[in-house]
Amino acid sequence: MTRPDRSRPDKRRPTKRKELDPARRAAFDVLRAVSERDAYANLALPAILRERGIGGRDAAFATELTYGTCRARGLLDAVISRAAGRPIDKIDPVLLDLLRLGSYQLLRTRVEQHAAVSTTVEQAGIEFDTARAGFVNGVLRTIARRDERDWVDELAPPASTDPVGNLAFAHAHPRWIAQAFADALGADAGELSALLASDDARPDVHLAAKPTVLTAAELAKQVDGTVGRFSPYAVYLAGGDPGLLAPVRDGMALVQDEGSQLVARALTLAPLRGIDGGRWLDLCAGPGGKTALLAAMGQAAAVEGVSVTAVEPAPHRADLVRENVSGLPVEVVCVDGRESGLEPGFDRVLVDAPCTGLGALRRRPEARWRRQPGDVPQLGKLQRELLASAIRLTRPGGVVLYATCSPHLAETVGVVADALRRHPVAAIDARPLFEPADNLGPGPYVQLWPHRHGTDAMFAVALHVS
């Protein structure tokens, strides 16, 4: 009788599947948190990387996979659906996130096809069974036969009949968001394409050096960064976790987009009628970055008796404001800004209103798929009410600066037009308040853009109160 050769593996015997490597595992876990719990990827990922001690190239790879997959989700889902031959909602959510992770590697990274497919298939077998691992294998191999350009050519709306829809699909944006950008940009398809592409790129981290504590040049030297283009406080970082930097941990610097820095600075530069009594208000303060910068700028400008009142209705966000403004002349009030009960008479009031956040999609990669067109009317109502409250709280001759991190016309010029019609205010040309930035629009409003200025798409207008 012939004895079996035990030196060779028995192919009938099941072999242990290999778990995802730490970088892919971190990315997959964040994708699941985003899908299951509506987590924010830019908050969940750094926490996981710190908790698991993932750093260096692995952290950079995890970041690329996580944020890239979140940004490209709509495009990936269309490709997965076509390759699988079924609607997305007919695929198990865990399998779908695995497919997104694998297809992103195939279409938008230089990861070898074999590695992208095999690691995803192995994890599918661990999460489920051999049958569903086979399904994942088949879908990914179908996707891998063509590159992203070919898939876009097949699945995108025709550019000849729907140029906005075509660009939206190619740059992985919902069409309604691309249309909102086109309406606000008022430019040709080439510039819309540049804007959508900048939204799809991984942005630099922006820091703000606190006035009177640290200069931008000093901060740049400490963190190996680059001094910003427009804000006198801005420093750019190429990447990494800014929360680990000593100046940020020690409260000498803030993590803050340069556009937000320019908004806070513009309020302090806006001309008043009469003396600035130093009574300033941030009506939508959480989490407190602009509040801290305002108070520090007031001190740096030696405004006599400067004090900032910070309003934030959510208790946990009010606590964040208190942390950010420690040691500064700021009073934090946990109330609704529409009915604050505050005594009117403020010299300068900032209304950085809650909005769709369409101007910061590059920093919040999952937000473009979470927001819906129906969010805009409800937020517009809140924005109009907050701006009306700010005007009531401002003294005659004082200034209200209204800002949103969204270029959607219903959240910007629409809200301001309503205020100009209903309240005793007049618009100031805000463009000089944002110098040296240029190409800001026709005025009196200011609109920043990622592809023009490297900032979030912040909108701002300054209003004199009669």
C-alpha positions in Angstrom: 0.0 0.0 0.0 1.4 3.4 -0.9 1.7 5.8 2.1 0.6 9.4 1.5 3.5 11.9 1.3 3.1 14.1 4.4 5.9 16.4 3.4 3.6 18.1 0.9 0.6 20.1 2.0 -2.8 18.4 1.5 -4.7 20.7 -0.8 -8.0 19.4 0.6 -7.0 20.5 4.0 -8.2 24.1 4.8 -5.4 26.5 5.3 -5.4 29.4 7.8 -6.2 32.7 6.1 -3.9 35.6 6.5 -5.3 38.7 8.4 -5.1 42.1 6.9 -1.8 43.9 7.5 -2.0 46.8 10.1 -2.4 49.6 7.6 -5.2 47.9 5.6 -6.8 46.7 8.9 -6.9 50.3 10.2 -8.4 51.6 7.0 -11.0 48.8 6.9 -12.0 49.5 10.6 -12.5 53.2 9.9 -14.6 52.4 6.8 -16.8 50.2 8.9 -17.1 52.9 11.6 -18.1 55.5 8.9 -20.7 53.1 7.5 -22.1 51.7 10.7 -21.9 54.6 13.2 -21.6 57.7 10.9 -18.1 58.2 12.3 -15.8 61.0 10.9 -12.8 59.5 9.2 -10.5 62.4 10.1 -11.3 61.8 13.8 -11.5 58.0 13.8 -8.3 57.2 11.9 -5.8 59.2 14.0 -7.2 57.6 17.1 -6.8 54.1 15.7 -3.3 54.8 14.5 -2.3 56.1 18.0 -4.0 53.3 19.8 -2.3 50.6 17.7 1.1 52.3 17.5 1.0 52.5 13.7 3.5 55.1 12.4 5.7 55.9 9.5 5.0 54.4 6.1 2.2 52.2 7.5 0.4 55.2 8.9 0.8 57.1 5.6 -0.6 54.0 3.7 -3.5 53.7 6.0 -4.3 57.4 5.6 -4.2 57.2 1.8 -6.5 54.1 1.8 -8.9 55.5 4.3 -9.4 59.0 3.0 -9.1 58.0 -0.6 -11.7 55.3 -0.3 -14.1 57.6 1.5 -13.7 60.3 -1.1 -14.1 58.0 -4.1 -17.0 56.0 -2.7 -19.6 57.0 -5.3 -17.3 56.2 -8.2 -16.2 53.0 -6.6 -19.8 51.9 -5.9 -20.8 52.4 -9.5 -17.8 50.3 -10.7 -18.5 47.6 -8.0 -22.2 47.4 -9.0 -21.4 47.0 -12.6 -18.7 44.4 -12.0 -20.9 42.5 -9.5 -24.0 42.7 -11.7 -26.2 43.8 -8.9 -27.2 47.0 -7.1 -25.0 48.1 -4.2 -27.8 47.7 -1.7 -27.9 44.0 -2.5 -24.3 43.5 -1.3 -23.6 42.8 2.4 -22.4 46.1 4.0 -19.2 44.5 5.3 -18.4 42.9 2.0 -19.1 46.2 0.3 -16.6 48.1 2.5 -14.0 45.4 1.7 -14.8 45.8 -2.0 -14.4 49.5 -1.8 -11.0 49.1 -0.1 -9.8 46.6 -2.7 -11.2 48.5 -5.7 -9.7 51.8 -4.5 -6.3 50.1 -4.5 -6.8 48.8 -8.0 -8.1 52.0 -9.5 -6.3 54.8 -7.7 -3.1 53.5 -6.2 0.1 51.8 -7.5 -0.5 48.8 -5.3 0.1 45.6 -7.3 -3.1 44.0 -8.5 -2.2 40.7 -6.8 -1.7 42.3 -3.4 -4.9 44.4 -3.7 -7.0 41.4 -4.6 -5.5 38.7 -2.4 -5.5 40.7 0.8 -9.1 41.7 0.3 -10.2 38.1 -0.6 -8.4 36.7 2.4 -10.2 39.1 4.7 -13.6 38.3 3.1 -12.9 34.6 3.9 -12.2 35.5 7.5 -15.2 37.7 7.9 -17.6 35.3 6.1 -16.8 32.1 4.2 -15.2 30.7 1.1 -18.2 31.3 -1.1 -18.3 35.0 -0.4 -14.5 35.2 -0.6 -14.9 33.8 -4.1 -17.5 36.5 -4.9 -15.1 39.2 -3.8 -12.3 37.6 -5.9 -14.5 37.6 -9.0 -15.7 41.2 -8.6 -12.1 42.5 -8.0 -10.7 40.6 -10.9 -13.4 42.0 -13.2 -12.6 45.5 -12.0 -8.8 45.0 -12.4 -9.2 44.2 -16.2 -9.7 47.9 -16.8 -8.3 51.1 -15.4 -10.2 54.0 -13.9 -10.3 56.0 -17.1 -12.0 53.1 -19.0 -14.6 52.7 -16.2 -15.3 56.4 -16.2 -15.8 56.4 -19.9 -18.3 53.6 -19.6 -20.3 54.7 -16.6 -20.2 58.5 -16.5 -22.9 60.6 -18.0 -21.9 61.8 -21.5 -19.9 65.1 -21.4 -21.8 66.3 -24.5 -25.2 66.3 -22.8 -24.3 66.6 -19.1 -20.9 68.2 -18.7 -21.4 68.8 -14.9 -22.5 65.2 -14.4 -19.6 63.9 -16.3 -17.1 65.9 -14.3 -18.9 65.0 -11.0 -18.6 61.3 -11.8 -15.0 61.5 -12.9 -14.0 63.3 -9.7 -16.2 61.2 -7.4 -18.6 63.9 -6.4 -22.4 63.8 -6.2 -23.8 65.7 -9.1 -25.8 68.1 -6.9 -22.6 69.2 -5.2 -20.8 69.7 -8.5 -23.7 71.8 -9.7 -23.6 73.9 -6.6 -19.9 74.5 -7.2 -20.6 75.4 -10.8 -23.3 77.9 -9.9 -21.1 79.6 -7.3 -18.0 79.5 -9.5 -19.6 80.9 -12.5 -16.7 79.7 -14.7 -16.1 77.3 -17.5 -15.9 73.5 -17.2 -12.1 73.7 -17.1 -12.2 75.6 -13.8 -14.9 73.4 -12.4 -12.7 70.4 -13.2 -9.8 72.0 -11.4 -11.9 72.7 -8.3 -13.3 69.1 -8.2 -9.7 67.8 -8.6 -8.5 69.9 -5.7 -11.3 68.5 -3.6 -10.1 65.0 -4.5 -6.5 65.7 -3.5 -5.1 65.2 0.0 -4.7 68.6 1.5 -1.9 69.9 3.6 -2.4 70.3 7.3 -2.7 74.0 8.2 -1.6 75.4 11.6 -2.1 78.8 13.1 0.5 80.3 15.4 -1.1 82.1 18.3 -0.3 85.8 18.2 1.8 87.1 21.1 3.0 83.5 21.7 4.7 82.4 18.5 5.4 83.7 15.0 4.6 81.7 11.9 8.3 81.6 11.1 9.1 80.2 14.6 6.3 77.7 14.4 7.4 76.5 10.9 10.9 75.9 12.2 9.7 73.9 15.1 7.4 71.6 13.1 9.5 71.5 9.9 6.7 73.3 8.0 6.3 76.1 5.5 5.0 79.6 6.3 1.6 80.2 4.7 0.8 82.4 1.7 -1.9 84.7 3.0 -2.5 84.5 6.8 0.4 86.0 8.9 -0.2 83.1 11.3 -0.4 80.2 8.9 2.0 77.2 8.6 1.6 74.3 6.2 2.5 70.7 7.0 2.8 68.0 4.3 1.1 65.4 6.6 1.3 63.5 9.8 -0.8 63.8 13.0 -0.7 67.4 14.1 -2.0 66.4 17.6 1.4 64.9 18.3 3.3 68.2 17.7 4.6 69.9 20.8 3.4 73.5 19.9 -0.2 72.1 19.3 -0.1 70.0 22.5 1.2 73.0 24.5 -1.5 75.4 23.2 0.9 77.6 21.3 -0.6 76.7 17.9 -4.0 75.6 16.6 -4.9 73.2 13.8 -6.9 75.5 11.6 -7.4 76.0 7.8 -5.8 79.2 6.5 -9.2 80.3 5.1 -10.6 80.2 8.7 -7.7 82.2 9.9 -8.4 84.8 7.3 -12.0 85.0 8.3 -11.2 85.6 11.9 -8.6 88.2 11.0 -11.0 90.0 8.6 -13.4 90.6 11.5 -10.6 92.4 13.5 -9.7 94.5 10.4 -13.2 95.6 9.5 -13.7 99.4 9.9 -16.0 100.5 12.7 -17.9 103.7 13.2 -16.8 105.0 16.6 -14.3 103.6 19.1 -13.7 99.8 19.4 -14.6 99.1 23.0 -13.2 95.6 22.8 -16.5 93.8 23.3 -16.4 91.0 20.7 -18.7 88.1 20.1 -18.3 84.7 18.4 -21.9 83.6 18.0 -21.1 80.1 16.7 -17.9 79.3 18.6 -17.5 75.5 18.8 -14.9 74.0 18.8 -13.2 77.3 19.5 -10.4 77.7 17.0 -11.6 81.0 15.6 -12.5 82.2 19.1 -9.0 81.6 20.4 -7.4 83.3 17.4 -9.8 86.3 17.8 -8.9 86.8 21.4 -5.2 86.4 20.7 -5.3 88.9 17.8 -7.2 91.4 20.1 -4.4 91.1 22.6 -1.7 91.5 19.9 -3.4 94.6 18.5 -3.6 96.0 22.1 -7.3 96.7 21.9 -8.0 98.1 25.3 -10.1 95.8 27.4 -10.7 93.3 24.6 -12.9 90.4 25.7 -14.6 87.8 23.5 -17.9 86.2 24.4 -18.2 82.7 22.9 -21.6 81.2 22.3 -22.0 77.4 21.8 -25.2 75.5 22.5 -23.8 72.0 22.7 -22.2 71.3 26.1 -19.5 69.0 24.9 -18.5 71.5 22.2 -18.6 74.3 24.8 -16.1 72.3 26.8 -13.8 72.2 23.7 -14.1 75.9 23.4 -13.0 76.3 27.0 -10.0 74.1 26.3 -9.0 76.0 23.2 -9.2 79.5 24.9 -7.5 78.7 28.1 -5.6 81.7 29.4 -7.3 84.1 26.9 -9.9 86.8 27.7 -12.9 84.7 26.6 -16.2 84.0 28.4 -17.9 80.8 27.1 -21.7 80.8 27.2 -23.6 77.6 26.6 -26.8 78.9 25.0 -28.6 78.9 21.6 -27.2 81.8 19.6 -30.6 82.7 18.2 -32.0 83.4 21.7 -28.8 84.0 23.7 -30.2 86.4 26.3 -27.0 88.5 25.9 -26.9 92.2 26.4 -26.7 94.0 23.0 -23.9 96.4 22.2 -21.1 94.3 20.8 -18.5 96.0 18.6 -17.6 93.0 16.4 -19.6 89.9 15.9 -18.6 86.7 14.0 -21.2 84.4 12.7 -19.4 81.4 11.3 -22.7 79.6 10.7 -23.4 75.9 10.8 -23.6 74.8 7.1 -23.4 71.9 4.7 -19.6 72.1 4.9 -19.3 71.7 1.1 -16.2 73.9 1.2 -14.3 71.5 3.4 -15.0 68.2 1.6 -11.2 67.6 1.0 -10.8 67.5 4.8 -13.9 65.5 5.6 -13.7 62.8 3.0 -17.0 61.0 3.8 -19.1 64.2 4.0 -19.8 64.5 0.3 -21.8 61.2 0.4 -23.4 62.0 3.8 -24.9 65.4 2.9 -28.1 65.6 0.9 -29.8 68.5 -1.1 -32.6 68.5 1.5 -30.1 69.7 4.2 -29.7 73.1 2.5 -33.2 74.6 3.2 -33.1 73.6 6.9 -29.6 75.0 7.4 -30.5 78.2 5.4 -33.3 78.9 7.9 -30.8 78.5 10.8 -28.3 80.7 9.1 -30.8 83.5 8.6 -31.9 83.3 12.2 -28.4 83.4 13.5 -27.4 86.3 11.3 -30.5 88.2 12.4 -29.6 87.6 16.1 -26.1 88.8 15.5 -27.4 92.0 14.0 -29.6 92.6 17.0 -26.6 92.1 19.3 -24.3 94.5 17.5 -24.2 98.2 18.4 -24.9 100.9 15.8 -21.6 101.4 13.9 -20.4 97.9 14.7 -19.6 95.1 12.3 -21.0 91.6 11.8 -18.9 89.2 9.7 -21.0 86.3 8.3 -19.1 83.3 7.1 -19.8 79.8 5.9 -17.5 76.9 4.9 -19.7 76.3 1.9 -20.0 78.1 -1.4 -23.6 77.0 -2.0 -25.5 80.1 -3.1 -28.4 79.4 -0.8 -26.1 79.5 2.2 -24.1 82.5 1.1 -25.4 85.3 -1.1 -29.0 84.1 -0.5 -28.7 84.5 3.3 -27.0 87.9 3.0 -29.6 89.2 0.5 -32.3 88.3 3.0 -30.4 90.2 5.8 -29.9 93.3 3.6 -33.6 93.3 2.8 -34.9 92.8 6.4 -32.3 94.5 8.7 -30.6 97.9 9.1 -27.2 96.7 7.6 -25.0 97.6 4.7 -22.3 95.5 3.1 -18.7 96.5 3.3 -16.3 95.5 0.5 -14.6 92.6 2.3 -11.9 92.0 -0.3 -9.3 94.4 1.3 -9.8 92.6 4.6 -8.5 89.4 3.0 -5.4 90.8 1.4 -2.8 89.7 0.3 -5.2 87.0 -1.1 -6.5 88.0 -4.5 -8.9 86.6 -7.1 -11.6 86.7 -4.5 -14.6 87.5 -6.7 -16.4 90.7 -7.7 -17.2 91.9 -4.2 -18.5 93.0 -1.8 -18.4 89.4 -0.8 -15.3 87.2 -0.6 -15.2 83.6 -1.9 -12.1 81.5 -1.3 -11.5 78.3 -3.3 -9.2 75.3 -2.8 -7.9 75.4 -6.4 -7.2 79.1 -6.3 -6.1 79.8 -2.8 -5.2 76.4 -1.3 -7.8 77.0 1.5 -11.2 75.6 2.2 -14.0 77.2 0.2 -14.8 79.9 2.8 -17.4 82.6 2.0 -17.5 85.8 4.0 -19.2 89.2 4.0 -18.8 92.1 6.4 -22.0 94.1 7.4 -22.1 97.5 9.0 -25.0 97.9 11.4 -26.9 101.2 11.3 
